[in-house]
């Protein structure tokens, strides 16, 4: 509801920032927030126990101020004892602080508002965060396209895809965060950078999820959740929440209420309403029945398609509205279904990967969070079918051998035997090496096209067997005719995202002052991996999965082509990014990929061959012979395996980083909320722990001091080597590390002595990739990226002082790639 208040001045009694500040700056930084002017009506909104208003600092900086409502949690008209009133008040104050802590987990992530701090006003708790400029789904109405307060099916799917991408990042946190109150009011579309009309036209919505009052994180085994410990039950919005969020006396409530399936159900309720103009159960029309009983005892009203073409969208939405968690799709599955609806070619390509569809349920069981049915029964999951996959009879798996700098694609005769094999050794030319494609013993010129009707992939088809009886990784065959040419192996290539159309490219020529070439990588706008040792993870619209591309050509002209003939629902990069070099980091050259049938993770090599069978619920990169993987037993715990898939460390850690050259890994122990370093035997090193840490590189690891909240570095003996005086740091690479200045909150580069090598002047820096650091420009202004004035300014070589977009800098702080891109894969890897 809307609240009407006059403008007022509020003063904080105390305030703690959500970001680290050096002691000498704390008073000055606190004054930025201590006095706020609350704006007039129209900028205030209230929920069940709190309200948010727009406020400004004394310098005019806008914020969102969230405060508890007086009497929060006390039923209207209730007469309670002093003790009961105090208990309820304290419980909701604790829940308010829990909301703050949960929001801190995502404050710096895309899709969420930035958090500034927490304090008290007249003794009552308050949160200060970013004021999101935009509109909520509740307020856009018929603007989205079909009239009568409904949206077009394309817009419904695009909004769903945009929200699911944000939710997918929540599932990848060390402690999975579930929003638990997705509703049209809590899904914002930012409009300060791109207009709503432009977002609708592009299909890419700038989503921001707000209101974490009901959010919860996964709980370590043996620990009670906040709800159970405090007995403060936080519910979702009845029209959109699943049954398990609308009652508290149900079996296994704690487990059910910690599942991302809750967000899937709520999002599908929102999408249903966008399409139909009303909610699935019309809860408001049934005041005589509790929302819990209404949803548990009645199926959602069938969603009638406007055209036959909308049927796949209807199935996806209705599938997410199952009252039993086990029958709902996961975030990844729902994302795939909506992407298939928007890009049917991908769905058709996957269907073509099997000769026949086998009806029936999947053999074996599949792990699901919260798989207990609401009435105590366990539901069996029977989603989809298992497909037989075929290999093109004329093409065997290609063999990519980076160590020998050569490439082999082996042809077969019609009987399946080898027709011939030839390997063309690399020919050295100034500035680059050459690898020539050879097919069926015939060397092909750079411009020649593989003919004969062979639907070949660049590096081959399905993978080799992993051994007798071993489970194999599935995947989709990428059927793209390969064009012969030289595999690029010159200087590093760098991913960038186009400002105007959000497509991803690779750029070359950033090192050595050569001419810059831009190579189209992915038109879908989905984030790729990093170009490492000749391969880069990229999205394949035809199959609807992630595969690996390489770059073909030379300095005179280059293009991307598929380097491995398979794609997967999800995949990760081949090598850890350590010291800016691929060589020596992970001689195993394996990449973690997700099997579409089991949703479990395994590993393939650079030839696309299965190396570790799918057996893990999540998996990280191999490094120095080991990889951290999460057990698929439902515990959510991590352990360490070797390249033979043997457990080196049993899965006993809440989180586990990758192995460093020092033989140490970042770890979060099951019974501790603090981070430590463990050795190959799983034993904690140094006898101490920290609130946050970064991984070891070059004998140093970043650690956050609990007392000051500032970052420094410890050496391999656990001794403080660089004083804790930075707001944030990233790992060292070639004796240089990105660091954030605590005073200015800007990023620069420091040396191993802790002294600035490049003074801080960037909004953000990322870890080194290749020989450069991805960088975000100086403090932001707003530009119309499509305007002729901006384009002229951008393309003028004399103009180098951009203060918005992304580019790459070198070790001395010069722009190697001007900041004219929408993104450069700045990631907070760190562990």
N, C-alpha and C positions, 0 to 999 in steps of 0.2 A: 504494500500500500504506500501511498505518497504521504509524507509528513510535511506540515507547513511550519516552518520556523523562521523567525527573523534572523538577519545576519548577527553573529555574535563572535566574541573573542574567547578562545579557550587557552588555558595555560597548563602545561604538563607539570606535575609535581616531580616526576622522574622520567627518564627516557633512556632506553638502550637501543643502539643502532643494530640493524640486522647484518651489518657488514663491519669488518674489523677497522678500528681507528686507533692510531698511536696515542699513548697517554697524554702527550702534550697537546693533542688536537681534540680530545674528547669534549671538553667544554664548548669549544668553538663549533664543533659539528652538532652537538646537542642543541645549541641555540638556533640552528637551522630549522628545528622542528618544535622547539619548546612553546612558541607562541604561534597560534594559527587563527586565521579569520575564517569562520564557517559561513558559507555563502547562503543566499536566500533560498526559498522554496523552489522546487523544480530540480534541485540537486541533492535531494535526500530520499532514501529508500530504506524501508524497514523489512526485516524478516521476522522469524519467530522469536528470537531472543536478542537480536542486535539490530543496529541500523548503520547505514553508511551515508556519509554526506561529503560533499565536495568542500575542500578547504584550501586556503592559500597561506603561504608563509609571509613573513613581513616583507620579503623581496618579490612577492608575487608568484612564487613557484607553486603550481597546483599539486594537490595531493588528494587521496581518498582517506577519510578518517572513519574508522569503524569503532563503534562503542556498544557496550552491552545496554539493553533496555532496562530501565528500573523495574525490579521485580521479575527479572527473567526466570522462567521455569516455574513460577508460582501460579497455580490456576486462578483465574479471575474469580473473585468473591470468596476464595478459600480463607478460612481462619486457622492459622497454624501457630504452633508454639514457637517461642524464640529459638529453641534448639533446631527445630525442623526448618525454619526460615533460614537460619545460618547455614545449615547443612546444604540446602538447595542452592543458596547464593554462592557458597564456596565451590560447589560442584560445577556450576555453570561458569564461574570465573576460571576454574581449572580447565574446563572444556574450551574456553576462549583462548587460553594460553596454548593449549594443544593445537588449536587451529593455527595459531601463529607459528608454532614449531613445524607443523606440516607444510605450511606455505613456504617456509624457509628452504625446504628441499627443492622447490621448483622455481624459486624467485628469479634465477638467472637463466631459466630455460624458455625457449620460444613457446608461445601458447599460454603464458601465464603472466599476471601482473607482477611488477617488481615490488619487493618488500623493502621498506625503509627502517622500521623499528617498532618497538613496543614500549608502552609506558603507562602512567596513571594520571588521570585528570580528576581532581577532587577525590582522590582515593579509588576511583573506578578505572578498570583496565581499558586501554585503547590501543588500536593498531593503526600505523600510518603506512600507506602503500601508494602505488601508482594509481592516478586517476586515468582510467582507460577511455580514450576518445573513440567513440564508435556507437553502435546500436546493438541492442540485444535481439535475439530471435523473437522474443515476445513482442517487440515493438515494430518489426519490419513489416509484418502482415503481408498484404498483397503485393508489396514491392518486389517480392521474390519471384513473381512471374506468372501465375495462372489465374489470378483474380479470386474473388470471394474468400479472401484470407487463406488461400492455398498457394503452394509453390509448384513450379514445373517439376516433372520427375527428374530432369537433368540437374536442376538446382538442388533438389532433395538429396540426390546421390552425391553431388559435389560437396555439400555441407557435411554429409556423413563422412566422406573420405577425409575432409580437412580436420574434423574433430577426432576421428580415429587415429590419424597420424600423431596428434598430440597425446592421445591416450596410450599409444604404443610406446612413447617415450617414458611414460609413468611405469610401465611394466618392466622397463630396463634399468630402473633405479636399483641400487643395492637392496633397499627395503621398498618393495612395491607399494606405491601409493594409489589408493582408490578414492576417487572424488566423492561418490555416493550421493550426490544431489544434482545430477545433470538435469537441467530444465531449460526451457526457452529463456527464462530470466537470467540464467547463469552461463549462457553461451553468448559471448560478445563477438561482434565482428568489428575489428579495428578499421577505422576509416581515415586516420590521420595521414597515412602514406599513400594508400590506394583507395579510390572511391568505391562505394558498394557496387555501382554500375560496372566498373572495370573488373571487379572481382567476379561478378556474375558472368561477364563476358569471357573471362579467362578460365573460369571453373576452379580457381585457386582462392579460397577464402582465408582471410587473415584472422583466424580464430583465437580468442582469448577466453580461457575458462576461469570464472571468478567464483567467490564464496566457498571457502574451504571449511565451513562450520561443521560439516558432517564427514569430512575426509578422515581416512584412517590409513595407517601403514601396516605392513605385514609384521607380525609379532614373532619374536624368537621363540623356539620351542621351550616350553616350561615357564614362559612368562605370560602373565595375564595381560590382555589388551587394556587400553585406556578405559574402554566402556566397562569391562568387567571389574577393573580395579576401582573405578570411581562411581560405578552404577549410574552414570549419566548417559542415557540412551539417546543417541542422535538419529533422527529419522530423515528420510528423503521427502521430497514433495509428492504427496499421495497420487496425483494424476500420472506421475512418470516413474515412481519408484517401484521396484519389484516387491513381491510379497515379503521376502526375508528382511526388508528394511522397514516393514510396517507393523511388525510384531516382535516381541522379545521373549515370549515363552514357547519358542519352537526348538526342536532338537538341533543341536550343533549350530546354534545361532552365531557363536563367535567365529567359527570357520566360514560359515556362509557369508557373513557380513564383511569378510576380508577379501572377497574375490572380485576381480575385475569384471566378472559376469554381471555385477550390479550396474556398472557403467554401460555395458552393452545393452541391457534391458532398458535403462533410462533413455539412452540415445535413440534406440529404436522407437520408443514411445514418442520422442520429440519428432523424429522423421515421419512417423505415422501421422502426427497432427499436422505437420507441414504439408503433407500430401492430401489428407482427407479433410482438414479443417476442424477436426475434433480429436480428442484423445481416444486411445483404444478401448478403455472401459467406461468412459464418461462418468468418472467417479462423482463429480459434482451433481449428477442427476440421480444419485442413489444415496441420499442422506440416511436412509433407514438401515444401510448395511455398512459395516466397517470396510475400508479399502482393502484390508488384508483378506477378509472372507470373500469379498467381491471378486478379487483377482484369483484367489486360490480355487474357488468353486465354479468360475465361469471363464471360458476362453475369451480372448479378445475378439471384438467385432471384426469379422473378415474385412480385409482391405481390398476393395474392388478396384481393379486396374482401369484406367481411362482408355487404354489401348492394349492390344495384345503385346506390344513391345514393352509394356511396363511390368509384365509378369515376373521377370527375374528380380526386379526391385521389390515387388510385393513379397516374394518368397524370402528375400534377405531380411526385410523388416519384420515380417511375421515370425521368422525363425528366431529372432532375437527376443521375442515376447513370450517365449516358453516360460511357464511358471517354475519349472524345475531347472536349476542351474546347469545340470549335466546336458540338457538338450539345447542350450543356447550356443551359438558359435563363439569362438574366442574373438578377441579384438582383431587378431591377424586374419582370421577366417572371414569375419564380416567385412574387413577392409578389402579382401580379395573379391568378395562377392559384389561389392559396390563398384570396384574398379572394373570387373568383368562387365557389369551393366553399362558403364560409361564407355568401355573399350571392348566391344564384343569380339574383336579379332583375337584378343588374348585368350578368351574363353574357348574360341573355336580351335585355336592352335593347341591348347591343352587337350581338348577332346580328340583331336587328330593324333595325339601321341599314343592312343590306345586303339587296338583293333576292335575290341568289343568292350562294352560296359558290363561289369558283373554285378547283378543285383544282389542285395542282401547286406547284412551288417558286416563290419570289419572283424576279421579274426583277431582275437586278443582284446585286451582291455586298454583303454586310453585314460591317462591320468587327467583329472579335471579338478580344479580348485572348487571346493565346496560341492563335491559331487553327491553329498547326501541329499535326497529328496526332502522337500519340506515336511512331508508326513512320515518320514523315517525310512522310506524305501530308496534303494540306490537304483538310479535309472541307467540303463545301458545306452551308450551313445552309438548311433547308427547314422553318421553323417556322411552321405555321399557314397561313392563306390571306389573300389580299387581298380586301377586300369592296367591292362597289359601294355607294355611299351615296346616299340619296335625300333630296331636299328636299321638304317638304310643299308640294304644288302651290298651296296657297292663301296661303302666307305667304312673303314675301320677307325678306331680311335687314333687321333693324331698324337704325335710325340713331340712335345715342346721341351727342348733341352737347353735351358739358358746357360748351363755350365759349359757346354761345348759350342755355344753361340751358333747353333744350327737348328733347323726345323725339318721334321719329317712328317709327311702325310702319306700314309701307306695305302695304296689302292688294293682292291681285291677283285678276283674274278667272280663270275656269277655263282660259282660253287662255294664261295666264301673263302677260298685260299688266297694267298698273297700273289698278286700279279707282278709285283716288283717293288723295289725299294731303292731310293737314291737319296743321298744326303749331299747337299751343296755346302761346303764349308764357307765360313764368313770371309768376305773380301773386305779388306780394310781400305777406307778412304779417309781423307782428312776430316776430322771432326765427328766421324760416326763409323760404326761397324755395320755390316750388311748381313742379313739372313734371308736367304732366298727360298721361296716355297717350291717344293717339288711334289708333283702328284703322279702316281703310277709310273715313276721312272723318267718322266718328261719334265725338264726344267721349263718353267713358264716365265715369260717376260713380264716386266712390271705392269704393263697395261693389259695383259692377256686375261681372259675370263675363263674360269673352269666351265667347260661345256659338257655336252653329252647328256643333258638332262639330269645330271647328278645334283640332288638337293643336299649338297655337302655343307658342313659347317667348317669354319676356318681350321679348327684344330681337331675335328672329328666328332663322332656321335656319342653314344652311350659309353659308360665307363667299363673298365675291365672288372672281372670278378674280384671280390675281396677274400675269396677262399671258400672251401667247401662248407656249406651250411651257414655261412655268415650272412647276416642281414645286410641288404644293400640299400644305398641311398637311392630314392626315387629321383624325381626331377623331370623337367619338361625338355623335350628336344627342341633346340633352336634350329629351325629349317630356314637357313639363309644361304643363298649361293655365295660362295666365297670368291673374292676377287684377289688374284695373285699380286704379290708385291713384296717389298722389303719391309721387314719388321723394324720399326724405329727403335734405335738403341743409342741415340745421341744424348743430348742433355735432357735433364728432367722435364716432365710436362706437368702443368699445374691446373687443377680444376677451378673453374670460375663459373658463376651463375650470371646470366645476362640480366641486366636491369630492366630491359623493356619487355621481355617475354618469358622470363623465369626459366629458360632452358639452360642446361649445363653444357659447358665447352671445356676443352683442354687448350691451354695456350703454351706456345713454345717461344724460344727466342728471348727469354727473360734474362738469361745469363750470357754475358759477353757482348751485349749491345747489338745483337743481330736483329733482323726484322722479325716482328711478332706474327706468328700464325695462330689462328683460332680454328680449332677442330671441333665440329659438332659431336657431342657425346650422347646426350639424352634429351629428347624433346618433351618428355613427360614432366620434367621439373622435379623429379624425385632425386634426393640427395645421393650422389655416387660415393665410392670409396676414394682412396688415394692411389695415384699411379705409382706402383711399386714393382720393380723388376719386370717391367714389360706388360703388366696386367692391371686392370682397374675394374672394380665392381661397379656394375651399371644395371639399370632396369631395362627389361625387354618387354615392350608393350605387346608384342605378338603372343608371347607365352604368359604374360602377366607375372613374371618372376624376375629374380635377380641372377645375372650371370656375370661373366668376366670378358671384358673387351681388351683388345690390344690396338696399337696404332700402326698403320701400314703407310709406307711412303718414305720420302726423304725430305731434305730441306727445301726441295722445289715444290712439294705438295704432299699433304698427309690427310688421312682419314681414319676413322675408327672402324674396326671390324671385330666380329666375335672371335675371341681367342679360345674359348672352350664351348663346346656344342651342347651345353646343358644349362638350365636355369632352375632356381629354387625359390620357394616362398620368401626366404630370407637368406642372406649370406653375409659373411664378414671378410675383411681384407686378408690377403695372403700373408703379409709379414707385419710384425709389430713395427711401429715407427720409432726407432731408437737412434739417436745421434744423427738423424737425417740420412742414414744409409740403410739400404735393404740388405746388403751383403753382410754375412756374419751374424745376423740377428737370429734367424731361424732357419738353419740349414735344411730343416725338414720341408720347407716350402709347402705348408699345408694351409688350407682355408677351411674355416668352420661354415657348414651349410646346413639348412633345415630340410628334413625330409617331408614332402607334402602329405604322405600317408599317415605317418605317426606323429608329425609335428616335433619329432626329436631331432637333435643335432648330431652330426658326425663330421668327418673331414675328408676332403678330396685333395689331390695334388695338382700341380700345374698342367698336367696332361688331362685333367678331368677324371682321373681314376679314383675310385673309392679306396680310402686308406684306413679310416676308422669308422666302423658301422654306426648308424644312428642309435645312440643309447643315452643321450643326455638332454635335460630340459633346457640347458643353455650351455654355451661353450665360448671360450675366449681364444685368442691367437696362441699358437705355439711360440715359445721363446726359449732358446738354449735347451731344447729337447723336452720341454714340459709345457703342459697347457692346463689352465684352471677350467674345470667343468662343473656344472651343477647337476647333482644326482636327480634321476627321474623317479625317485620313490615318494615324491610329495613332500619331503622334508624341507626343500628349498636350500639345502646346504651345499657348499662347494668343497671340492677336493682337487687333487692334482693327478694327472695321468701322464704317461710317457707315450712315445710314438707306437708302442706295441699295445696301447689301450689298457695297460696295467695300472691299477691304482698305486701311485707312489705315496700319496697322502689320502687317507679315507675322507669322505665328505663330512667334515665336522665344522666348517667355517661358514659364517653368515655371508662373508664376501672374501674373495681371494684374487689378488692381482697377478700379473705375469712375472715370471722369473727374471731377475736381473743378472748382470754379469757378476755382481757381488754375491750371488747365490741367495738373495733375499727377496721376499714378496710382501706386498702390502696385504694385511689381513684384518678381518673383523671377527673376533672370537665369539662363540655362541653366548657366553655369559658376560659379555662386556660391550658397552656402547662406544668404546674408544678404539682407535686404530693402533695397530702395532706392526712390526716387521717379524716375519717368521722365516726360518731357514728351511732347507730341503727336508729336514726331519719333522717339520711342523712345530718346532720349538720357538717360542718368542725370543727375540734378540734384544739386547740392551737393558732388559729389565724395566722398561718404561713404555708408556703408550701416550697417544695424542688424540685431540679432538678430530683433527684432519691431517692427512699426510699425502705426499706424492711419492711416486716410485723412485728407486735408486737409478741414477745414470751417472757415469763418470765419477763414481765414488761419493756422490752427494744425493741427499733426498730432502725435499721440502717438508717441513713440519710446522703445524700451527700451534703457537703457544696458548695454552688455555687461559692464562691470566690476562694477557693483553689482546688476544685474538689476532696477533700478527704472525707473519710467516718468516722463518729463517731456514737454514739447511744444517743437517747433521751429516757427519762423515760415516764411513763404514764401521766405525767403532761405537757409533751412537753419540759421539761428542759434538757439541754445537760448533760448527765450522763457520757459519755466517749468521750474524746477529739477527734476531727476530725483529724486523722493522718494516716489513713489506705487507701490503694489504692482501696480496696473493702472489703465488709464484707457479711456474711450470718447470718441468725437468730441464736439466742442462743438456746441451748439445754442442760439441766442439767448443767447450769452455765458455759458452754463452747461454744464458737462460732468460726467458721473458719474466718480468716481475712488475707488479702493480704498486705504484707509489702510494703510501698511506695518506699523504697530505693532499695530493691532487686527485687521487683515484684514477690516474692515467698510467698507461703501460709503457715500459721501456725495456732495455736489455742490460743485464748485469754480467760481470765476470765472476770467476770463482773466488775472487777476493771480496765479493759483495758490493763493489763499486760500480756505479753506472758506466757502462760502455757507450750506451746511447740513451740520452736523457728521456724521461717519460713524456710522451706527447700523443699517444694513441688511445682511443677509447678501449681497444681490445687488441691483444695479440694472441696468436695460437702457437702450438708447438711447431718446431721446424719441420718442413716437408721438403725433401730434396735439399736444396741449398738456401732456401728462403723461408721467411716467416709470414704466414697469413696475418693481415692487419686490417683493422677497422679504423677509419679516419678520425680526425679530431672531433670535438664536440659538435653534435648534429644540428644541422639546419634542415629545412624542408624544401625540396625541389620538385618541380613537375618534370619527371624524367622523359616525358614525351614532347616537351616544348622545344621549339627550334633554338631558343636561347640556351637551354641547358645542353643540347646536343653540340651546338657550336662551341660552347665553353669547354665541354668535355673533350672535344676532339682537337682543341687548340694546344699544340705542344708547349706553349709558353705557360699554360695554366697548370700548376701542380699542387695548388693549395686547396684541394677538395676537403670538405669536412663532413662527409657523410659516408660514402660507399666503401667497398672493400677492395683490397689489392694485396700485393706481396712486397715485403721489404727485405733488404739484405742485412748482413751483419753490422754494417755501419749506419743503418737507418735510412738508406736511400730507397725510394720507390723503384723496385724492379718492374712491377706491374702497377700502373697508375690505379688509384682507387675509383674505378668506374664500373665495378661489378656489384651485384646484389649479394654475393656471398663468396667466401673462399674457404669453406670448410674449417672455420675456426671451431675447434672442439676442445672441451676441457677433459682431456684424456687422463693424464696425471697418475693413474695407477696401472 
